[in-house]
Amino acid sequence: MTFVDTDPLVKALRNNGNCHSSSEIVRLNVGGGIFEVYQSTLERYPDTLLGNKAEMKKYFNVDQNHYFLERHKLIFSSILYFYQSSGQFYKPSCVSSDQFNLELQFFGLTSHYKQYVTSLEKEPKCRANAIHEHPTTLIERLWNFFKDPKSSQAAKIWAIIDVFAITVAVILFIVETMPAVKKELENPNKILKTTFFVAETICVLFFTVELIGRLICCPDKVAFGKTLMNWIDFVTIIPYFVQLVAERQSTEADHTTASSNTEAIVVLRVLRVVRVLKLARHSKGIIIVTKTLTSSVNELALLLFFWFIGVIIFGSIMYYIEYSFDSESAFSSILHSSWWAVVTMSTVGYGDMYPRSAWGKLVASVCMMFSMIIIALPVTVIVSKFTRVYAKYKDKI
């Protein structure tokens, strides 16, 4: 690579052997953007354009004393990152694959990129959500069938049936609580009770087959057991089988045992509402929101911390002000006053409790302003993270 020396001190040091070409800073003008990098960094890959001095000579601008390449400036940041990270690549989300491949070809990095992608594919898939890009065995094909609706037409149909089963199960859970339907279901001779039972059984059997199938085909059983969504799937089917056993025992037991079994059945029925979370697996938006909230844990924790402090402070102040003003006030304890603070600071405002004294109204006004401030502050951070997470995962999910 040729350089034009303008500083006599640099010339003298080089001539004395104290300045080596490997420590020279190369200045590159790519698409109007100026980049500077050590020559030694580029020389790590002499088979590429930037690492080949002879090839780079034709791009040197003597007048400006830098190299000029009329290429994509944004993609060049990724190209330069390859040299700086010793062989790693990243593709900007706002550029197409064709543009990226074209720049790789120009800079002589196509073979390096293919080698990098191949090395990633050979890495062990220890995640429970890993998809086999080139399945060879029956287990791998079944795993793709359960996890990736795009892997085949049959997988797409299975995903549609899964969404339909979840929807039916949720509708049954809601409809059976309607007074008219609930009255009909209490009669064991009614056909409606049998219809509900058969529909519930079919949905649960479908969920059970899917869960067992994914467990058998999963390439990493440990990671499978650590995945929250798999536990949600397990919780959605357990109440059905426990309820069957409990109802059978209640018909054979005494009144006291039957009463306790009934209470247990009520608790298990509540757990069935978790089935609606199964839809998250099929929703790209929910997955992105989940990842955004996960990446914003620190901001949310800070928000909850200040919110908790505000609840305690304003609840305590409101109790002493309102209780001294009226001993029959609804603010009968700090605990009751904290409930008012929770409702006020969450901007809900039920109206079941409200201050009557002038000082109480002043404290309530300050509480409202404080709540708006602490809620608004982390919103901008969460929104910016949502934008970054969406740009990162929109092509991967």
C-alpha positions in Angstrom: 0.0 0.0 0.0 1.4 3.4 -1.0 1.4 6.4 1.3 2.4 10.0 0.7 4.5 11.4 3.6 3.9 15.1 4.4 5.4 15.2 7.9 9.2 15.3 7.9 9.2 13.8 11.4 7.3 10.8 10.2 9.8 10.4 7.3 12.7 10.6 9.7 11.2 8.0 12.1 10.5 5.6 9.2 13.9 6.0 7.8 15.4 5.2 11.2 13.4 2.1 11.5 11.4 3.3 14.4 8.1 3.5 12.5 6.8 0.4 10.8 4.2 0.1 8.2 2.1 -2.1 10.4 1.5 0.9 12.8 0.5 3.3 10.0 -3.0 4.7 10.0 -4.9 4.2 6.7 -7.4 6.9 5.8 -10.3 5.7 3.6 -13.0 7.8 2.0 -15.9 5.5 1.2 -19.1 7.1 -0.2 -18.2 10.4 1.5 -17.6 8.9 4.9 -14.1 9.0 6.3 -12.7 5.9 8.0 -9.3 5.4 9.7 -7.8 2.1 10.6 -4.4 0.7 11.3 -2.6 -0.9 8.4 -1.8 -3.9 10.6 -5.5 -4.5 11.0 -6.1 -4.7 7.3 -3.0 -6.9 6.8 -4.7 -9.7 8.8 -6.4 -10.7 5.6 -4.1 -10.2 2.6 -6.3 -12.1 0.3 -8.9 -9.3 0.4 -9.0 -6.0 -1.4 -8.2 -3.8 1.6 -5.4 -6.1 2.7 -3.8 -6.2 -0.8 -1.4 -3.2 -1.2 -1.0 -3.7 -4.9 -4.8 -3.7 -5.6 -5.4 -0.7 -3.4 -2.9 1.5 -5.3 -5.4 2.4 -8.0 -7.8 3.8 -5.4 -5.2 6.2 -3.8 -5.9 9.9 -4.2 -2.5 11.7 -4.0 -4.1 15.1 -3.7 -6.3 14.2 -0.7 -3.8 11.7 0.7 -6.3 9.0 1.2 -8.0 6.1 -0.5 -11.3 6.9 -2.2 -13.9 4.1 -2.9 -17.3 5.0 -4.3 -19.1 2.3 -2.5 -21.9 1.9 0.1 -20.9 3.9 3.2 -23.2 2.1 5.7 -22.2 -1.4 4.5 -18.6 -0.5 4.7 -18.9 -0.1 8.4 -19.8 -3.8 8.5 -16.9 -4.6 6.1 -14.5 -2.7 8.4 -15.9 -4.5 11.4 -14.8 -7.8 9.8 -11.2 -6.7 10.1 -11.5 -5.2 13.5 -13.3 -8.3 15.0 -11.0 -10.8 13.4 -13.5 -12.4 11.1 -17.0 -11.6 12.4 -19.8 -10.2 10.2 -23.0 -8.3 10.8 -25.5 -7.1 8.2 -27.2 -3.7 8.7 -30.9 -4.3 9.0 -31.8 -1.5 6.6 -29.9 -3.0 3.6 -31.0 -5.8 1.4 -29.1 -9.1 1.1 -28.4 -8.4 -2.6 -26.7 -5.1 -1.7 -24.7 -6.7 1.1 -23.5 -9.6 -1.1 -22.5 -7.1 -3.8 -20.3 -5.2 -1.4 -18.8 -8.4 -0.1 -17.9 -9.5 -3.6 -16.2 -6.1 -4.4 -14.0 -6.2 -1.3 -13.2 -9.9 -1.8 -15.0 -11.1 1.3 -17.5 -13.5 -0.2 -15.5 -16.7 0.8 -14.9 -15.4 4.3 -18.6 -14.6 4.8 -19.6 -18.1 3.6 -17.0 -19.6 6.0 -18.4 -17.5 8.8 -22.0 -18.6 8.1 -20.9 -22.2 7.9 -19.2 -22.0 11.3 -22.3 -20.6 12.9 -24.4 -23.4 11.4 -21.9 -26.0 12.9 -22.2 -24.5 16.4 -24.2 -26.7 18.8 -27.9 -25.7 19.0 -28.4 -25.6 22.8 -31.5 -23.4 22.6 -35.0 -25.0 22.9 -36.2 -22.9 20.0 -33.4 -23.8 17.5 -34.6 -24.7 14.0 -32.8 -27.2 11.8 -32.0 -25.5 8.6 -31.2 -28.7 6.8 -33.0 -31.6 8.6 -31.8 -35.0 7.8 -33.5 -37.3 10.4 -37.1 -37.9 11.2 -36.7 -36.3 14.7 -35.3 -33.1 13.1 -38.1 -33.0 10.6 -40.7 -33.4 13.3 -39.1 -30.7 15.4 -39.3 -28.3 12.5 -42.9 -29.4 12.0 -43.8 -28.4 15.5 -41.7 -25.3 15.8 -41.6 -23.7 12.3 -44.9 -23.3 10.4 -42.9 -22.2 7.4 -41.0 -25.5 7.2 -43.8 -27.3 5.2 -47.4 -27.1 4.2 -48.3 -29.7 6.8 -46.6 -27.6 9.5 -48.6 -24.5 8.4 -51.9 -26.5 8.7 -50.8 -27.8 12.1 -50.2 -24.2 13.3 -53.6 -23.1 12.0 -55.3 -26.0 13.9 -53.3 -25.0 17.0 -54.6 -21.5 16.9 -58.1 -22.7 16.3 -57.9 -25.1 19.3 -56.6 -22.4 21.6 -59.4 -20.1 20.4 -62.0 -22.7 21.0 -60.6 -23.5 24.5 -60.6 -19.9 25.5 -64.2 -19.4 24.2 -65.4 -22.4 26.2 -63.7 -21.0 29.3 -65.6 -17.7 28.9 -69.0 -19.0 27.7 -69.4 -21.5 30.5 -69.4 -18.7 33.1 -72.5 -17.1 31.6 -75.5 -17.5 34.0 -77.8 -19.2 31.4 -75.1 -21.6 30.2 -73.9 -22.2 33.7 -77.4 -23.3 34.7 -77.6 -25.7 31.8 -74.2 -27.2 32.6 -75.3 -28.0 36.1 -77.8 -30.5 34.7 -75.8 -33.7 34.0 -78.5 -34.9 31.6 -78.3 -31.9 29.3 -76.6 -32.4 25.9 -74.9 -29.0 26.3 -72.7 -30.4 29.2 -71.7 -33.3 27.0 -70.9 -31.0 24.1 -68.7 -28.8 26.3 -66.9 -31.8 27.7 -66.2 -33.4 24.3 -64.9 -30.1 22.9 -62.7 -29.5 26.0 -61.4 -33.1 25.8 -60.4 -32.7 22.1 -58.6 -29.4 22.7 -56.7 -30.8 25.7 -55.7 -34.0 23.8 -54.4 -31.8 21.0 -52.3 -29.7 23.4 -51.0 -32.8 25.1 -49.9 -34.5 21.9 -48.2 -31.2 20.8 -46.4 -30.8 24.1 -45.2 -34.5 24.2 -44.2 -34.3 20.6 -42.1 -31.2 21.1 -40.5 -32.7 24.2 -39.5 -35.9 22.4 -38.1 -34.1 19.3 -36.4 -31.2 21.1 -32.6 -31.3 20.5 -32.0 -29.9 24.0 -34.2 -31.3 26.8 -32.6 -29.2 29.5 -33.3 -25.9 27.6 -36.8 -27.2 26.9 -37.4 -27.5 30.6 -36.2 -24.0 31.2 -38.4 -22.4 28.7 -41.4 -20.5 30.2 -43.7 -21.1 27.3 -43.3 -24.9 27.7 -44.4 -24.6 31.3 -47.4 -22.5 30.3 -48.4 -25.3 27.9 -48.0 -27.8 30.8 -50.1 -25.7 33.1 -52.9 -25.4 30.5 -53.4 -29.2 30.3 -52.9 -30.3 33.9 -56.2 -28.7 35.3 -58.2 -30.9 32.9 -56.8 -34.2 34.2 -56.8 -33.1 37.8 -60.4 -32.0 37.5 -61.4 -35.4 36.1 -59.8 -37.2 39.1 -61.2 -34.7 41.6 -64.8 -34.9 40.2 -64.6 -38.7 40.3 -63.5 -38.7 43.9 -66.1 -36.1 44.9 -68.9 -38.5 43.7 -67.5 -41.2 45.9 -66.5 -39.2 49.0 -68.4 -37.6 51.8 -69.8 -34.0 51.8 -66.7 -32.5 53.5 -64.2 -34.0 51.0 -66.5 -33.1 48.1 -66.6 -29.5 49.3 -62.8 -29.3 49.5 -62.5 -30.9 46.1 -64.9 -28.3 44.7 -62.7 -25.5 45.9 -59.6 -27.2 44.3 -61.5 -27.5 41.1 -62.4 -23.8 41.1 -58.7 -22.9 41.5 -57.8 -25.3 38.6 -60.4 -23.7 36.4 -58.8 -20.3 36.9 -55.5 -21.7 35.6 -57.2 -22.5 32.3 -57.1 -18.8 31.5 -53.4 -19.2 30.9 -54.3 -20.9 27.6 -54.6 -17.5 26.0 -50.9 -17.0 26.5 -50.3 -19.9 24.1 -51.3 -17.5 21.3 -48.0 -15.6 21.9 -46.1 -18.4 20.1 -47.9 -17.5 16.9 -47.8 -13.7 17.3 -44.7 -11.8 16.0 -45.9 -8.6 17.8 -46.2 -10.3 21.2 -42.7 -11.9 20.9 -41.2 -8.5 20.0 -43.0 -6.8 23.0 -41.7 -9.6 25.3 -38.1 -9.2 24.1 -38.5 -5.4 24.5 -39.7 -5.7 28.1 -36.9 -8.2 28.8 -34.3 -5.8 27.6 -36.0 -3.0 29.6 -35.9 -4.8 33.0 -33.7 -2.2 34.6 -35.9 0.8 33.5 -39.0 -1.0 34.6 -37.5 -2.0 38.0 -36.5 1.7 38.5 -40.1 2.7 37.6 -41.6 0.3 40.1 -39.1 1.3 42.8 -40.1 5.0 42.6 -43.8 4.0 42.2 -43.6 2.0 45.4 -41.9 4.8 47.3 -44.6 7.2 46.1 -47.4 4.9 47.3 -45.9 4.6 50.8 -45.2 8.3 51.1 -48.5 9.7 49.7 -50.5 7.0 51.4 -49.0 7.8 54.8 -49.4 11.6 54.4 -53.0 11.2 53.2 -53.9 9.0 56.2 -52.7 11.4 58.8 -54.3 14.4 57.0 -57.7 12.9 56.3 -58.0 10.9 59.6 -57.2 14.0 61.6 -59.8 15.9 59.6 -62.5 13.2 59.9 -62.1 10.1 62.0 -64.9 8.4 60.0 -63.0 9.0 56.8 -62.4 6.1 54.3 -58.7 6.6 55.0 -58.9 4.5 58.1 -55.4 3.2 57.9 -52.2 3.6 56.0 -53.0 0.4 54.2 -56.3 1.8 53.0 -54.6 5.1 52.1 -52.0 3.1 50.1 -54.8 1.6 48.0 -55.9 5.2 47.2 -52.3 6.0 46.3 -52.1 3.0 44.0 -55.3 3.9 42.2 -54.2 7.6 41.8 -50.7 7.0 40.7 -51.7 4.5 38.1 -54.0 7.2 36.7 -57.1 4.9 37.1 -59.0 6.9 39.7 -61.9 4.7 40.8 -63.4 7.4 43.0 -64.2 5.0 45.8 -61.8 7.0 48.1 -61.1 10.7 47.7 -59.8 13.5 50.0 -62.2 16.0 51.6 -59.9 18.4 53.3 -58.0 21.2 51.5 -54.6 19.8 52.6 -55.7 16.4 51.4 -56.6 17.7 48.0 -53.3 19.5 47.7 -51.4 16.3 48.5 -53.6 14.4 46.0 -52.6 17.0 43.3 -48.9 16.6 44.1 -49.4 12.8 43.9 -51.0 13.0 40.5 -48.2 15.2 39.1 -45.5 12.9 40.6 -47.1 9.8 39.1 -47.2 11.4 35.6 -43.6 12.3 35.8 -42.3 8.9 37.0 -44.4 7.1 34.3 -43.4 9.4 31.5 -39.6 9.3 32.2 -38.9 5.6 31.2 -41.4 5.6 28.3 -38.9 7.2 25.9 -36.3 4.6 26.8 -38.7 1.7 26.4 -39.9 3.1 23.0 -36.4 3.5 21.7 -35.5 -0.1 22.8 -38.7 -1.3 21.1 -37.6 0.3 17.9 -34.2 -1.4 18.1 -35.6 -4.8 19.1 -38.2 -4.6 16.3 -35.5 -3.8 13.7 -33.4 -6.6 15.0 -36.0 -9.4 15.1 -38.5 -8.5 12.4 -36.7 -10.6 9.8 -35.8 -13.4 12.3 -39.1 -14.2 13.9 
